[in-house]
Amino acid sequence: MAPRSTITVRAPPDLISTYHKEPYPAISPRRPELSQKGKTVVVAGGSGGIGFSIARAFVQAEASRVILLGRRDAVAQEAAADLSKEVIDGSDTKISAVSCDVTSLADTQKLWDQFKDEGAFVDVLVMNAAVVGDTGPILDSSLESVWSAFEANVRSLLDFARRLYSQDGDRTRVFINLTTTGIHNHWSETAVFPTYGLTKNSGTLLMQKIAQDTDPKKMQVLSIHPGGIWTKMSASHGVPEDSYDWDHEDLPGHFAVWAASEEARFLHGRWVAAHWDVDELKGRVAKELENDKTFGRIGVLGISGDK
C-alpha cells in the first residue's frame, strides 16, 4: 500500500549502514539461539500475507504450538492446514486456528478463557490484525468508521497486552506489535489513509507506554515495521505486484523470531524496521540507546527534553 519513498526506513548511517530486503543468517529461525522450542506462539491476523509468513517462521524455529487467529474461521483453518506442511521432520510443532475477531471483547474473553482451561501459556503474541480505514480526510469519514479503526488498531492491543501480561507463571512473555512507517510519514501514505496512520501511531505509542512501565524480563515489547511486502491486501487496494521491488515475504517473519529472543531485549519499547541489520543493532545502536531515550520512540520531532 505504501508509496515507494516510505517502504525502506533509513536510520542515521553512523548507526545502521546495512539494510536488508531478504532474510539473512543472523535472523534465521533455524539458528539454535533463536529456537522457540517449548513455546506457544499466537499470531493474530495470521491467515495470510505478513501474518502467515511470521507464523511460518515460528514453525521453522520449532515452536511447540503455533495458533492462528482469524476473523473468518474457514480461511483460518485453511491457513493452518497449509502451515502444517511447513513443520520440520522430527519436530513436535502443533498448528491450530481459532476464529476470533480481535475487536470483539466477547471473542477475546472466550479465547483467553479457552487458553486458561487448556492450561496453555502464551509465550509469544504477534498482533498483526489491523484495519486500514477510509481514504481521504478524517472529517469526511464517519465517526463510526474512524472509531472502529481505533478499536482494531489500539484497543485490541491494550486488551491482548493485559491478558498476556496477567497470565499465571514466571515465564517471559513477548509482545510483538506489527506497525508501519506510516505512523510518522504523514506526508505520504497517511495522506491517503489518514485513519490508518493515526491509529497505528496511537497503538505504537500505547505499547511504548506499556513497555516503559514493564520489566522486559516479564514482558518484552517491540513494535516492528515489516518492510514493503506485496500481499493480497495490497492488491485489494489497487497496488500492482510489478509496481515496486518488494521485500522478500520471509523478511518480517525471520525478523520477528529474532525480535522474540533475548538478543532483542535491549530494544524493549522501541520501534524498529525489519530492514535494519541486527548485528549493527546489537552493536552501535545498543550502545547509543544507553544514552538516547528518544531513538525509536514516538515524540515531537525537533524537540528534546530531559533524558
LOLUM-234862 format. One line per field, with one value per residue (C-alpha): residue in three letters; x, z, y. Coordinates in steps of 0.1 Angstrom, whole numbers. Last residue first. Layout:
N
r <- [ala, ...] .
east <- [X, ...] .
up <- [Z, ...] .
north <- [Y, ...] .
// end
This chain:
307
r <- [lys, asp, gly, ser, ile, gly, leu, val, gly, ile, arg, gly, phe, thr, lys, asp, asn, glu, leu, glu, lys, ala, val, arg, gly, lys, leu, glu, asp, val, asp, trp, his, ala, ala, val, trp, arg, gly, his, leu, phe, arg, ala, glu, glu, ser, ala, ala, trp, val, ala, phe, his, gly, pro, leu, asp, glu, his, asp, trp, asp, tyr, ser, asp, glu, pro, val, gly, his, ser, ala, ser, met, lys, thr, trp, ile, gly, gly, pro, his, ile, ser, leu, val, gln, met, lys, lys, pro, asp, thr, asp, gln, ala, ile, lys, gln, met, leu, leu, thr, gly, ser, asn, lys, thr, leu, gly, tyr, thr, pro, phe, val, ala, thr, glu, ser, trp, his, asn, his, ile, gly, thr, thr, thr, leu, asn, ile, phe, val, arg, thr, arg, asp, gly, asp, gln, ser, tyr, leu, arg, arg, ala, phe, asp, leu, leu, ser, arg, val, asn, ala, glu, phe, ala, ser, trp, val, ser, glu, leu, ser, ser, asp, leu, ile, pro, gly, thr, asp, gly, val, val, ala, ala, asn, met, val, leu, val, asp, val, phe, ala, gly, glu, asp, lys, phe, gln, asp, trp, leu, lys, gln, thr, asp, ala, leu, ser, thr, val, asp, cys, ser, val, ala, ser, ile, lys, thr, asp, ser, gly, asp, ile, val, glu, lys, ser, leu, asp, ala, ala, ala, glu, gln, ala, val, ala, asp, arg, arg, gly, leu, leu, ile, val, arg, ser, ala, glu, ala, gln, val, phe, ala, arg, ala, ile, ser, phe, gly, ile, gly, gly, ser, gly, gly, ala, val, val, val, thr, lys, gly, lys, gln, ser, leu, glu, pro, arg, arg, pro, ser, ile, ala, pro, tyr, pro, glu, lys, his, tyr, thr, ser, ile, leu, asp, pro, pro, ala, arg, val, thr, ile, thr, ser, arg, pro, ala, met] .
east <- [169, 153, 137, 143, 121, 128, 102, 76, 76, 72, 102, 128, 156, 142, 159, 194, 220, 220, 204, 236, 254, 227, 227, 265, 265, 233, 216, 246, 243, 206, 208, 178, 153, 128, 124, 124, 101, 113, 96, 122, 150, 177, 157, 164, 191, 168, 146, 112, 127, 148, 116, 100, 130, 125, 89, 94, 120, 101, 80, 110, 110, 91, 109, 79, 49, 50, 26, 1, -13, -51, -61, -72, -38, -20, -44, -34, 1, 32, 57, 74, 91, 78, 78, 81, 70, 87, 76, 93, 70, 83, 120, 112, 101, 70, 63, 80, 69, 32, 40, 57, 28, 4, 26, 25, -13, -17, 6, -12, -45, -34, -16, -46, -71, -51, -51, -43, -23, -11, 6, 29, 30, 22, 54, 52, 30, 32, 65, 43, 32, 33, 32, 52, 45, 69, 61, 89, 79, 70, 35, -1, -12, -17, 7, -8, -43, -33, -14, -44, -69, -44, -35, -72, -80, -55, -56, -90, -109, -93, -103, -139, -136, -128, -156, -182, -174, -180, -152, -150, -136, -107, -97, -95, -93, -112, -99, -68, -80, -54, -45, -8, -5, 22, 20, 48, 48, 11, 6, -19, -36, -64, -90, -67, -63, -100, -107, -83, -103, -137, -127, -112, -145, -166, -143, -149, -122, -99, -124, -115, -119, -91, -65, -42, -6, 13, 52, 66, 95, 110, 105, 101, 65, 59, 30, 11, 11, -12, -36, -35, -42, -72, -85, -80, -99, -128, -129, -131, -120, -86, -63, -35, -20, 15, 25, 58, 77, 102, 120, 107, 72, 80, 90, 57, 37, 55, 49, 12, 10, 27, 2, -24, -42, -21, -41, -34, -4, -2, 30, 34, 69, 87, 111, 113, 149, 166, 200, 198, 197, 170, 147, 174, 178, 217, 218, 200, 163, 158, 154, 182, 198, 234, 246, 229, 242, 266, 242, 214, 183, 165, 131, 125, 89, 84, 96, 79, 44, 28, 0] .
up <- [291, 298, 268, 231, 204, 167, 161, 189, 203, 194, 202, 180, 194, 221, 252, 238, 264, 267, 233, 217, 229, 216, 183, 178, 183, 187, 161, 138, 142, 137, 103, 98, 71, 97, 110, 147, 171, 207, 239, 246, 221, 245, 247, 211, 218, 244, 215, 203, 180, 163, 155, 143, 120, 104, 97, 86, 59, 47, 22, 4, 0, -29, -60, -69, -92, -105, -79, -88, -59, -62, -26, -29, -44, -13, 9, -12, -2, -15, 13, 19, 53, 85, 107, 141, 176, 204, 239, 263, 291, 325, 317, 298, 331, 323, 330, 299, 279, 284, 273, 241, 235, 237, 215, 188, 190, 187, 157, 141, 148, 132, 102, 94, 99, 75, 46, 16, 34, 56, 26, 23, 40, 74, 75, 112, 119, 82, 89, 99, 128, 137, 175, 190, 227, 243, 276, 300, 321, 357, 357, 358, 328, 335, 310, 280, 290, 295, 263, 244, 255, 251, 216, 207, 219, 195, 160, 159, 183, 170, 134, 146, 159, 125, 108, 134, 134, 96, 73, 57, 89, 86, 52, 23, 24, 49, 74, 72, 99, 116, 126, 130, 168, 175, 209, 222, 254, 256, 285, 278, 307, 284, 305, 306, 268, 264, 288, 267, 236, 251, 266, 232, 214, 239, 237, 199, 181, 180, 160, 168, 149, 162, 141, 150, 144, 166, 165, 175, 151, 137, 101, 101, 101, 69, 57, 88, 76, 47, 71, 94, 65, 56, 91, 93, 60, 71, 105, 92, 119, 122, 149, 141, 169, 167, 193, 203, 184, 161, 148, 114, 128, 142, 107, 92, 117, 106, 69, 77, 94, 65, 40, 51, 80, 108, 116, 153, 156, 189, 198, 224, 234, 242, 213, 200, 189, 182, 197, 177, 145, 123, 126, 105, 118, 117, 86, 62, 51, 21, 16, 40, 50, 62, 73, 107, 134, 116, 87, 107, 102, 69, 65, 32, 23, 26, -8, -27, -17, 9, 0] .
north <- [122, 155, 170, 172, 187, 185, 159, 155, 120, 84, 62, 45, 67, 91, 78, 82, 75, 37, 36, 45, 14, -8, 11, 6, -31, -51, -30, -34, -72, -69, -53, -30, -39, -53, -18, -9, 9, 7, -5, -32, -28, -41, -73, -82, -108, -123, -136, -126, -99, -126, -146, -114, -107, -141, -134, -99, -110, -141, -121, -108, -71, -55, -41, -19, -16, -52, -65, -39, -18, -14, -15, -51, -59, -46, -67, -97, -90, -72, -68, -35, -37, -53, -21, -36, -26, -44, -54, -79, -90, -101, -100, -68, -52, -32, 5, 19, -11, -1, 34, 22, -2, 27, 48, 21, 18, 56, 57, 28, 47, 79, 64, 41, 69, 91, 66, 88, 114, 86, 71, 101, 134, 119, 98, 93, 63, 55, 37, 8, -14, -50, -52, -80, -89, -114, -131, -142, -172, -166, -180, -170, -149, -112, -99, -117, -106, -70, -69, -85, -59, -30, -41, -47, -11, 4, -9, -26, -4, 27, 16, 12, 48, 61, 43, 51, 88, 88, 98, 133, 147, 121, 135, 109, 72, 51, 27, 4, -20, -43, -78, -83, -86, -112, -129, -150, -171, -179, -203, -231, -249, -259, -240, -210, -209, -213, -185, -164, -171, -166, -132, -123, -131, -112, -82, -82, -61, -91, -111, -147, -180, -202, -220, -248, -260, -283, -284, -318, -316, -347, -336, -298, -285, -264, -286, -277, -241, -250, -267, -237, -214, -234, -233, -195, -190, -212, -194, -159, -134, -151, -161, -186, -207, -220, -247, -263, -236, -253, -221, -232, -231, -196, -186, -199, -179, -147, -155, -161, -127, -109, -122, -147, -163, -149, -119, -125, -148, -168, -186, -213, -221, -254, -250, -214, -216, -183, -193, -225, -206, -222, -192, -173, -138, -137, -158, -134, -129, -106, -69, -60, -27, -22, 12, 14, 37, 61, 59, 75, 53, 48, 31, 13, 15, 52, 65, 37, 46, 24, 0] .
// end
